[in-house]
Amino acid sequence: MVSYKRLNPEDVQFSSGVLSEVRPVQEEVAVPEPEEASLLPRRPPCSVTTGLLVIGCLLLLLCGGWLMGTVFWLHGSSNQQPHKPPPPASGQTPDSKVQTGVDDAAAAARRDACSRTPAEWRFDCYPERSVVVTRELCEARNCCFIPVSPPSSSATRPSGKNGVPWCFYSQDFPSYSLVSLNDTVLGQKGKLVKDVKTYYPGDILTVEAEIRYETDTRLRVRITDPSSSRFEVPIAVPPATKKAENPDYVVEISKQPFSLVVKRKSTGAVLLNTAVAPLFYADQFLQFSTSLPSEFVYGLGEHRSTFLHDFSWNTLTMWARDVPPTEKTNLYGVHPFYLAMEDGGNAHGFFLLNSNAMDVVLQPSPALTWRTIGGILDFYVFLGPNPGSVIEQYLEVIGRPAMPIYWALGYHLCRWGYSTSNNTWEVVKSLRNYGIPQDVQWNDIDYMDKSMDFTYDLTKFDTLPDLVKDLHAHNQRYVVMMDPAISSTQPEGSYWPFDEGLKRGVFIKDADGKTLIGKVWPGLTAYPDFSDEVTHEWWYDNLQKFHEKVPFDGLWIDMNEPSNFLDGSTNGCPSNSLENPPYTPGVLGGLLRAKTVCATAQQKMSIHYNMHSLYGLMEAKASASALKRIVAKRPFLISRSTFPSQGMYSGHWLGDNRSLWKDLYTSIAGMLTFNLLGIPLVGADVCGFSEEPEEELCVRWTQLGAFYPFTRNHNAIDMKPQDPTAFSPMARTAMKQALLLRYSLFPVLYTLFHHAHVHGHTVARPLMFEFTSDVKTYGIDKQFLWGKSLLVTPVLDPGVDYVVGYFPEGLWYDYYTGISMRSKGEEVKLQAPLDKINLHLREGFVIPIQTPNLTLWVSSGQPLHLVSALSDDGSASGDLFWDDGESIDTYETDQYAYIIFNVTQKVMTSQVLHSNVEATYITVESASFYGVKEKPNKVLVNSQDAPFTYRENQQVLVVTELGLNLSRNFTISWM
């Protein structure tokens, strides 16, 4: 068996001879099917007769006669040394009772080979948790066993613990061989076989690998079982119709063992190298590993961590779970996608299209292992070459995010524990009285009657319809929570959602085909099966009926992992390999059914074992469809559980965080990660959900939250109020200023979401996206950008009036004053009193802003002010997307305006690239130019003199009283 070499990617070379052996052929090579074989084949018994004959011949030669030989044969000494068996054949293991000599040498050679594998290149052969791995257990799997510390008489390593694995794959571990390779319309298709079964049941000995050169920057590989169909994730991906003509990648294939290497054609960088560890393809255990070009890897949601992932033997488990954000724990969503940086600033991406429970292991080689327990291996490699284009290419596959309705970008307020509709109403009125902007009021589950969906408490929330009417009269909106689980214990005929659901057969079934019953807030509950279109119609009917009573504007879908207060169901779950698979990833609770429904539960598309992590996505899809029909506008939807393509239907909040400074910091990494994952409408609960909020923390969090793409203040029952009116006048004023700042920047944020929707851009953006040649930006997650132009540097520590921020090389302008700062790529200490969040404008950009008001409906009608941050050569550019803010598909139906702004050689021009009546309602009233080095003598607007001011100490030119129609081209020049 060919060795698995543990090498750095640049050390891996492929001889032309090896490659020539696997060039495509027109006819498939006939290869006999391998016989089933144990990992440790039996050694044939040694022949006694053969041994006696050999001894006889030796004695004949020594003594010279048959008689003497016969005597010695009859009277041989009983203490004669036993016969030494021949060395075992390849793949055979000698009987332990007769291991001596050559066998000891072979064992020593094997141990020596194992010891030569560097620790960082050891791939775990015994990943099971809660198992103490001994040498005997490890070597029974034909793997190497080397404790990483001085062994004692009982040196063992508990499996599943992070650290160098004691049990790891040997260099001759059995894997697949490529026995045929054929050309296809899109690329190549090969047959892989292996002769020896491994240690997981259901080993599939023959698989098919298809390599599709889909575009010049996108490669797809599918490894499937040709003899049996397996579950595949039911999301639409773009079909490829022809092979890429000039791909940016090179694919190299090795025959034995089978492996793939994907290189960037322009640099030779190795992006994927599966030769580092064996391929597994069993019914419930699929695994492959790859080297990585660097440790700069991002994505792999949803986990609470730094933005840049840790490669110190870090295992990230994916299986949707209801649990407050916790380190090293599988959380609400599943996103098997990563972005990786390469030397020189290039970037690539990798996406495994698989929804089963999985572990992703990062180790310091650097290398990564994908380990999933179902489905198929279906993965994409995206060539970028920069981080932004990687995300664009990823979203071309999974779908770009929806364009949000305008008020989604305003300030949202919620809490669990308002207790009554009148209390909710009083908070809304209080914000209005203090002049604090608010677009949306929410209610948590306490508005419901006995926590049941599609109801409201007619006693405590009797004025809820009037509250909603008042919100609408003030151009505000109302969002309600909906949990998926439906109460199953109400008297027959009294609760239409359950009765009708039973009639239509919309609920998930248990293994026996009966409605599965779990337990959530309303008590015993049934779970809608959103993989069934019948359920979508039932869900719409229920929402429509409730909307007639309470005309809500958007939905908050929570508890949709799906969550269950029980493990499985009221009747438990069957005892079988679905509930207790041969390998269980590191899910919280140790069981797939922990705090969710049984893995054996039956859904329309498949068993829950395959569908679990898709539940939130499918509920979001049903809910978005229903909202479009009910309100006939862009649907507003925030979901807790998410999966790739979720951004097409909903946004996401980062879950039940805590009112702690650490949570304030980690929210930035969560926000940036979800922008990579195609869900830019994302934010954390401002001020924290649980635990009592501190005033200083809440001020700083409101300042940061003003720059979340989705901004909502939310807290838990029995906690003190934490809306801005609950704090001191100084704190209240600081929060108000932060929110007004957000509202003034609405044109910038709205345009960024347009680019996310149309092009797949990020909204909140890591610095490394814009400064790929500056490695210092690769780990920054205490600052971020809005698009390309605005740098946000929040305070994340208590008791300070300053913050240290990193400024990449270039010219930066203080957003508030226009004062410039030139950086060589360095950290800068910035003043940050409690009422300020530092904001800087990058050279070379123009942004449009507005005078803020209490709602975005009013703010968005205000005149524009253009702010230009000039580069050294006096140039800058920017753009604005504008429509009615709420109609569906305005871009797709050409119902929008798009204007670009350019400044060059002391002249600003606007150019209307796409016109629409909405732009005629907006004027441009003023413009500021940062970095004007000399005071102008004259300013002309459309060739007419215009009033202006010049702040010499700041080098800022301000032109006022413009009155320009946004829908018409204009020029502003100075001399």
N, C-alpha and C positions, 0 to 999 in steps of 0.2 A: 504494500500500500504506500502510495506517495506521501511524503511527510507534509504536515501543515506547518509551514515555516512561520515563525514569529519574527517578522521583520518590519522595519519602518516602511511606509509605502514607497519611498524613493528607492529602497533596496530591492523591491520586487521587480524581477525581469522575466521576460518570456522569450524563450528561444523560438526562432522561426520554425524550427523542426516540430516543436510541440504544437505550435499554432497550425502548422500545415496539416497536422493529423486530424484536426477538427474543422477543416474547411467544409462549407456546405456541399452536400452531394445531392444528386437528383433523385436517387432511390434510397429508401431507408435501409440501413444495414440490419439484416436479420440477426437478432441476438436471442439465444434461448433464454426463457424466463428463469431467473435464479431460483434454486431450491431454498426453502426455508432453512435457516441455519441459526443456531444459537450464537450469541456474542462470544461465548467461550466454547468452541467445538470440542467434542470428546476426542481423547487420544485413543487410537486403536491399541488393544491389549498387546503386550510383548509376547512373542511366540517362544514357549519353553523349548520346543523341539529345535528351533533354530539356534538357540543358545547352546544346547548340548552338542550339536553338530560342530559348532565353532570351537567349543572346548576340545572336542575329540580331535579335530584337525590340528590344533595347536600341540596337543600332547603327542600326536603321531610324528610331527616334525621334530619335536624335541628328543624323543626317545628312539625313533628310527624303526618302529615295528608295530604291527597291528596288535600283537599279543600284549605288549607292554601298554599300549594305548588302552586295550580292553581292561587290563588290570586296573589301570588308573581310573577308567570310567566306572568300574564296579566298586572301587574302594576309595573314591575321591575324598579328600579331607573335608570335614563339615565346616571348618572355619575359613574356607576359601572365600575371597571377595566376590560379591554378587556381580553379575553381568551388568555393564553400564548400557542403558538403552541408547539408540541413536538420537541425534538432535531431533526435536519435533519438526514436523513439516510446518510451512508457513500457515499461520492462523491457528496452530494447535498448541495446547497447553499441556506440559508433561504432568504426569501423576505426581502429586505432592509427596508421596511416599518414596519416590525414587529420584528426587531432585538432587543431583550432585554434579560436580564437574562442569560440563558444558552448560547445563541448565543454570547453575549458579552464575556462570559467566554471562549467559543471556539475560538473566534477571538483573545482574549488575549493570549490564549495558543498557538495559531499559531504564533503570533508575538513573543512570548517568545521563541518558537522553532527556529524561524528565527534568533533571536538575538544571540542564542547560537552557530550559525555557525561562526567559526573564519573568520576574514576578508580574510585571505589568501586562504581559502578554498571555497570562494564564486565564483561560475561559472556563467558567464554572461548569463542572460535570455533575455536580450534585446540588442543584439550586433549591431543593425542597426545604421548606422552613420547618422548624420544630423537630428537626432530625439531627442527632449527634452523629456526624460523619466519621466513621472509623476507617482505618486502612482496609479492613476486610470489605466494608460496604463499597468503598471507592474502587478497589481493584476488581470487585465483582462486576463493575461496569467497564472494565478494561481501561481505566483511567489512572493517571498519575496521582500519587498521594505524597505531598510534601508539606508538613507543618511549617508555618512561617516563623515560629518561635522554637527555642530548644525543646525537643520532645521530652515528655515525662513518660512514665510507664503506661499512662492512659491518655496520651495526647490526642485530643479530638478537637474538631471545630464544629460548632453548631451551624447547620446549614442555614442559608438565607440571611446571615449576618453580613453587613457590609465589611469589606476588607479583601485582602488577597485570598482567593480560594485555595484551600488545602487540597481539594480534589479537582483536577482539571484534565482536559482532554489530552491524551497522548498524541504523539506525532503520527502514529499509525492507526488512529481511531477510524473505524469503518464509516464511509460516506458514499455518496452517489458517484457514479461514473457516467460520462456522456458517451452513449453508444451510437447515436446518429444525430445528424444535424441537417435540416433542410431549409432552403430558402422559402420565404413566404412573401406575400404582397407588401407586408409592412416590415419585414425583417427576417427573422429566423425562428425555427421551432426545433427543439431537440428532445430526445428521449433520454431520461436519466434512470439508471437502475443501480441498485446495490444488492450485494450478495448476502449480507449479514444483517439480521434484525438487531435493533438496539434495545434498550432497556425499557422503553415505553410501549404499552400494548397498542395494537392497531397500526403497527408500522406499515407504511405504504411503500413497497419496494420498487415500484415503477411509477415515475411521475413525468410530467411533461412541462418543459420550460419554453415559454414563448417570449421572444425579445422583439419589441415593437419600437421602431424608430419613428415616433409619431410626429414630432416637429424637430426643427433644428436645435431647439433648446429643451426638448422634453423626450425622455426615454421612459418606456413602460416595460416592466417585466412581470409576467404572470407564471406562477408555478402551480400546476393543478394536478388532480388525480384523473387520468384519462379514462379510468374504468368506472368512475362513480362521480356524480355531481355532488358538489359541496356548497355550503352556504356562501353567498356573496353579498356584500353590502348593497342594499337597494337604493343607492343614490345615483342620479344621472351624471355620467361623465361624458365628455365630448368624444365622439367616435372619430377615429383616424381612418382616412380613406386611401392614403398613399404614403409610401416611405419617404422620410425626410431626405432631401436631395443633398444638402450640405450641412450635416449635423456638426454642432460644436463639440461633440464628444466622440471618443473612440471606445469601442467595446472589445475587450479581449476575453476569450473563452479558453479555459483549461479543461482538459478531458478527464484526467483521473488524478485526484478527485475533481469532480466538477466544481468550477468556481467562475465567477464573473469579476472582471475588473473594468471599471468605467473611468476613463481619463478625460480631462479637459484637453481638447486638441491644441489649443493655443499655447498652453504652458506645460502640458504633460502631468499636471497635478492629478493624483489619484483620488477620485471622489468616492469610489466604492471599490472594496476589495474583499470579496467573501471567502478568499482562500485562507483566512486567518483561523477559521474554526469550522467544524463539520456542519453540514446542512442536515436538519431533522425534518421529517415530514411524516408524522404519525397522525392518527385520527384526532387526537386531542393534545398534541404537542408538536408545534411547528416552530422551528428556530433557525436563525442564521445570524452571523456576525459580520462586521465590516470594520476595517481600519478607517480612521478619519484623518484628514490633513491637518487638523488643529483641534484644540480643546475649546475653541470659540463656537459653541453650539447653543441655539436658542429654540424656544417652542416647547413641544412635548407637553402640552397642557392636559389636564388642569392640575397644577401642583403649586403649593406655596413654597417659593424659593426665590433666590435672586434671579434677575433676568438672564444672566449668563449661568449656565448650568455647571454644577460641580462634577468633576470627573474622578473624584476620589472614591471609586467603587460605589457609585451611587445608583440605586435601583429605583426607577420611577414606575409605579404600578398604575395601570389604567383600567378602571371599571367604575362606572358612575356610582357615586355614593353620597348620601346625605350626611355630611359631617362639617362642622365649622372648619375654616381653613387652618390646616395643621401641617407642619413640615413632614416630609417623607410619608405622606398618606395619599391614597387615591381620593380625589375630590369629585365635585359635581359633574365635570365634563370629561370627555375623552377626545384627544386630538393627537394622533400618531404622526405628527409632522415635525421636522426640524429644519432649521436654517443653520448652515455652517459656513464659517469664514475660512478662506485659504490664504496662503502667503501672497502678498502683493495686493490684497484688498478685494480679490474676487470672492464670490459667494455662490453657493449652490444649495438646493433644498432636496429633501427626501420625504416622501409620503407613503406610508403603508396603509392601504385601503382595507382595513380589517376592524371589526367591531367587537371581537371576542375579548375576554379578559386577557390582559397581557402584562408582562414586565418588559421594561426597557432598561438595559444595564449599561451604564457608562463607566469605563475604566481608563486608567491613566496612560494607556499605550500611545495615543488615545485610540479607543475603539468603542464600538457600540454593538450590543446584542439585542435583537428583537426576539421575544419569546411569547408566543400566543397559543391559545388552547382550542382553536377552532378556525373555521373558514378556510381561506386559501391564502397564499402569499401573492399579493398583487401590489406592486409598488412602482412609484414614479421617481425619477431623478430629474430635477430642474436645474438648468445650467446657468441661469441668471444672465449676465455675469455679476451684477451688483445686487445687493440685498433687496432693493425695491423691485427689480425685475423678477427676482425669484418669487416674491409674494404675488406679483401679477400673474406669473405662470402657474403658480399653485391655485390661485382663484379662478383661472381659466378652466381648471379641472373641476373644482368643487362648487363653483358658483360665486359671483361677486355679491357683496352685501346690498341690501335694499337701500334706496334713498329714503331717509327718515322724514316723517312729517315735521314741519318746522318747529312745533312746540315741544317735540322730543328733546330739543337742544336747550330748553329753558331749565329753570330751577324746579326740582321736584321735591315734595315734602311728604313724609309718611311716618307713621310709627305704629307699632303693635301695642295697643293699650289706650287709644283715645277713649274707648269705652262707650261713647255715644256720638251720634251725628252732630249734636249741638257742640260738644267739646271740639270736634274736628272743625266745625264752622268757625268757632271762636278763634282758633289758631290762624285760620285763613284771614279773618278780619284783622287780627293783630298785625300780621305782616303787611297788610294794606295800609294800616294806620301809620306804621313806621316807615313806609315807602320802600319796603324791601321787595325786590322783584320775585315773583312766583308765577309759574305757568301751570303747574299741575299739582293737584292734591290727590293723595292716595289713601286707601284704607287697607289695613291688614285683615286677618281672618276674623277679628272681633266684630266686624260689621254683619257677619252671617248669623242666621238663626241656627243655633247648635252646631256651628262650624260646617254647615252643609252648603255645598255649591248651589248657585242659582237661587239663593234666598237672602233676605236681609232681616235683621231683628226688628220686628214691627213695634217693639216697645222702646228699646234703647236707641235705635236708629230710625225712629219714625219719621224724622224730618230729612232723611237722606235724599229723597227726590227733590226736595226744595233746595237743599245744599247744592246739588248738581245744577239745578236751574240757575242758582245765584252765580256759581262758577262760570257758567256759559255766558251769563249776562255781563260778566267782567272779562270776557275773552280768556277765561281759564278753562282747564280741562280736568277730567276726573278719571282715575284708573283704579280698577278693583283687582283683588287677588282671586285667582281660581286655582285650587288644587285639583289634581286629576282624579283622586279617589272619591268615590260616590257612596254615600251612606246606604247600607243594605238592611237596616233594622227598622225602618219606619213602617207603620201599619200599611198594609196593601191598599193602594189607591190614594195614599196621602202624599206621596213624593214621586212626581212624574218622572224626574230624571232616572231613577232606578227602575221604576216599573216599565217605562218605555225602553230603557236599555236592555232589560231582560227580554222584552218582547222582540226586539230587533237583534238580539244576540251580540251585543257590542262589547261585552266584558271578556277579559282574559280568563281562560279556562285552566283548571288544574290538570294534572296528568290523566285523570279519569274522565275529563271532558265536562266537569261541573264548574260553575262559576267559582273562581278562586276568591277567597275572602281573607283580607288582611285587616289591619287596624291602623287608622291615622286619627286626625283630630276629631272627626265626628263619631268615632268609635269603629265598629266593624264596617268594612268598606269593600267595594268591588272596584276593579281597575279597568277603565276603558282601554280597548285595544286600538290604538291609533294607527296601526298598520293596516287597518281595514277601512275602506272608503265608506262603508255603512256607518262606521263610528264617526267619521267626519261630518256626515249629514246630521246625525243625532246630536253631536256637539254644537253644530250651528243652530239647530232648532232650540236647544236649551239656552244658548246665548241670546238668540233673538227674543225669546220669551222674557228673559230677564231684562234685556235692554228696553223692552216696552215699559217696565216698571222703574228701572234706574238707568237712564240713558248715559252709560259710561262711554268713555272715549278710547280707552286702551285697556290692555290686559297684562296682568302680572301672573305668570304661570310658575308656580313654586312646587316643591316636593315632587318633582317629576324625574327622579333618577330611575325608577319611581321609589319613593320612600315608603317605609313600612315600619311600624313600631314593633312588629313581630319579625321573626326570622322565617320567611317563607309564607306561611298561611296559618289559619286557625287549626288546620288539620295536619300541619307539618308538611314535609316534602318526602317523596320516595327516596329510598336508599339505593342509589345507582351511580353510574360513572358521570352522569351529567351534574348531579348534585355534589358528588365527591370525585372530581376528575383525578386522573393519575398524577397530574401536577396542578396545583392551585397557585396562581400568582399571589403576590403579597397584598391581597385585599384586606382592608380593615375588617376585623372580626374573623378572618381566616376561612370564611365560607362564602361562596358566591351568593347564597341566599341571605347573608347577614343584613338585616334591616332593609330587605327588599323582598320581592316575590320569588317563588321557587324558580330555579333554573329550568326545571322541567315544564313550567307553565306553557300553555299553548296559545300562540297568537296566529293571526291570519297568515302572515308571511313565513313564520318559522317558530321554533321554540324560543323561550325567553333567554336561554343560554346564549343564543346568537343575537337576540334583539335588544337585550337589556340596555346597553349604552346608547341605543338609538331612540329610546322612549321620549326624551325631551325634544329631540329634533322632530319627531313625528307629531307630537302634541303641538309644537310651534307651527308646523306646516298646516295642521287642521285649524288652529286658532287664527293664523294670519288669513287663511282663506275665508273663514267665517266673518272676521272683522271687515274685510273688503266688501262682503255682501251686505253687512249690517250698516256700516257708516259710509260706504261708497267713497272712502278716502284711503290714503296710505295707512296701513295698519300699524299701530304702535303696540309693541309686544316686548316684554322683558322676561327672559327665561333663566332659570337657575342651571338646569342641565343642558349641555350643548354637545354637538358633534359636528364634524366638518360639513359645511354647507349651511350651518345654522344662521349665518349672517344674512342669508336670503330672506329669512322670515322673522328674525328677532334680534334684539340686543341681549346683553347679559350683565348682571351685576355679580360682584365677586363673592357674594355669599355672606354668611353670618359672622362677620369679623368682630373684633373687640375694640373697645375704646382705649387703645394703647398706642404709644409712639411707634412701636415696632410695626403695628398694623398700618399705621400711616405710611411708613416707608415701603413695606412690601406691596402696598396697593399700586405703586408705580410699576413694579415688575409685572404684576397681574394685568394692568392696563396695556402695557407695551406688548406683552405676550399675546393677548387676544387681538390686538391689531395685526400681529403677524398671522393669526389664525383665521382672518377674514371676518372678524366680529368687531368692527371699530366702535360700535355704539356700546361702550362698556365703561363701568366705573365701580367704585367701592362705596359702601354706605358711609357717607360723610359724617364724621364725628364718631363713627363706630356703632355697631349694633348692640352688643352686650357690654355690660359693666358701665359704671357711672362715668360720664364724660367730664373731663376737666375743661375749664374755660379756655385756657391757653391752647390746649390741644385742639379744641373745637374751632378756634379762630384759625389756627394754622391749617387745619384740615379743610375748612371752608375755602381758604385761599388755594390750596392744592386742588380741591374738588371743583373749583371754578374752571379748572382746566382739564378735568375728566371729560371725555366726549359725552358721557352720560352722567349727569349730576343729580344725585338724590341724597337727602338727609333722611336717615331712618334709624330708629332705635327700638329696643325690646320692651316688652311689658314689664312693669314694676320699676323701670329705670326713670330717672328724672327727665323732664323734657329737655330737648337739645336743639330745638329750632332757634334761629337767631334771636327771637324776642325773649328767650328764656335767660339771657345772660345780661351782664352789666352794660350800661350805655357805651362804654369804650369798646367792648367786645362786639356788641351789636353793630356799631358803626363800622368796625373793621370788616365784619362779615358782609354787611351791606355793600361796602366799597368793592369787595372782591366779586360779588355777584353782579354788580353794575358793570364792572370791567368785563366780565364774561358776556353780558348782554351787548356791550358796545362792539365786541369782536364777533358778533353773530354772522356778519357777511363772510368773514374769513372761515369760520367753522363750517358754515353751510356749503361753501365752495369746496372745502376739503372733503366733505361727505359726497359731494357730486363726483369728485375724482375717484373716491373709493368705490362708488357705485358703477361708474363707467369704465374705469381703468384698473381697479383693484389696488389702489394706493392705500397706504396707511394714513390715519388721521393724527393720532398721537404717535410720535415717531422717535425711535432711538437715535441718539446722536451718530452712532456708527453707520446708520443708513446714508447720512449725508457726508460723512468724513471717513470713508473706507480706508484711506491711506494712513490714518492716524490710529494706531493700535491702542492708544490711551483711551479712546472712546468706546472700545469694545466691551468694557465691563461697567459702563456708567448706567446706573439705574436710580440715581438721586436727582437727575435732571432729564428733561426730554424736550422734544420739539413739537410744535403744531406745524405739520407740513414741513416745508423747507425753511421757513422764515422766522418763527417765533421760538425763542429759547426760554424755557420755564425753569427757574431755580428756586424751589420751595425750601422753607425751613422745616426740618424734620426732627429737630431736637428741642427739648424743653429748656427754658430759661436763658435763651440766647437772643441777641439783637443783631446777629450777623449770620452769614452763611458763606461757605466756600464753594465756589462753582468752577467747573472746568470750561474754558473757552477755547475751542479749536482755532487753529491759525486763521487769521483774517480780521476784518473790521466789524465790530459789534456796536450797536447803538442802544443806549438806555431807552426803553420804550417810552417812558414818561417824559423825559427831558430832551432826548435827542443827542445827548453828549456821547461822543464816540470813545471807543476803547480798542486799541490795536493789540491783538494777542499773537504770540508766537506758538501757541498751543500750550497753555499753562493754566494753573489754578489761580483764582482771584478771590480775595475776601471782599464780600459785598455787605453793605449795611442793610439790615433787615429788621427794622422796628416792627412791633406787633401788628401795625396796620398796613404792612407792605409785603407783597410778594414780588420778587425780582423777575423782571421780564425784559428781554433784550431782542432787538430786531437785527437780523443778519443782513450784512451788506448785499446790495443787488436786488432787493425785493420791494415791491409795492403792495401794501395791504389796504383794503377798504374797511372803514369802521363807521359806526353810527352812534348818535346820541342815545343812550339807553333809557328805557322806561320800565314800568312795572310788569309788562308782559311783552313777549316777543311779537305779538300781533301789533302792538303799538310801536315798539322799537323798530321793527322791520320796515315801517313806513316812514322813518325819519330820513333826512338828507344824509348823504354820504360825505365822509371826510377821508381823503386819500393820504396815506403816509408812505413816503418813499425814503428808503435807506440807501443812499448812493454808494457805489463802489468807488475806488480811487479814480477810475476813469469817468465817473459821473453817470454811470448807467444803473438802471434798475428795471424790474418788470414784475407784473402781477396780473391777476385775473379775478373775475367775478362771475359766478353762476347765479341766475335769478329766475324764479318762477313763482307760481301762486302759493307755494309752500305746502300744499296738501293733496293736490290731484295725483292720481296714480299714473305712473309712466310718462311724466311730462317730457323727459328727454327722448324717450322712444317715439313719442308722437309729435316731436318738434314744438312743444308748447313751453318754450323757455327762451331766455336771453343769455348770451355769453359775450362778455366784454373783456378785452385784454388791455393792459396799460403798459406803456414802455417809456422809459426816460433815457435819453442819450443826447450828449452835447447840449445840455441845458434846455432841452425841449421834452416835455411830456406829451404823449399822444394817447388817445383812447381809440380803440377800434372795435366796433360792434361786429363780431363775427357771426352772431345769430341774434336776430331781433324778435321781440315779443312785446305785447302790450304791457306786460308787468313792468318792464323797464321804463315805460313812459311815466309811471307814477313816482319815480325816484329821481331826485336831483343830486348833483354834486355841488356842495356849498363851499367846501374849502379843501386846501391841500397843503401838506407840510412836506418839506424836503430836508432830510437830515444829511449833513455832510456837504453843504454848499460853502465852499472855502472863502469866498469873497462876497461882500454885500452887493447885490445887483443894483444897477441904476434904474432899471425898468423891468416890469413884468407885463407880459402880454397874454391875454386869454382870447383865443380865436382872433388874434391880431389886434385886439383892443386893449388899451391900458387897463390895468387892474390894481386895486390896493393890495399892499403887502407889508409885512413886517419882517425884520431880520434880527435874530438874536446872535450877536457877534461872538459872545463868549461860548455859545453852544454850536455855532455854525448851522443854524436852522432858519430856513426860509418858510414863511407861512403866507399863503395867498388866500384871501377871504372874499366873501360876497360874490361867489362864482355864478350860482344859479344855472348850472349847466344841466341839460336834460341827459340822463344816463343813456337814453336810447339813440343819441346822436354822437358822432365822432367829434372830438374836440382836441385843441392843443393848448398847452400852457408853456410859455417860454420865458426866459429871463436873460438879461444881458448887462 
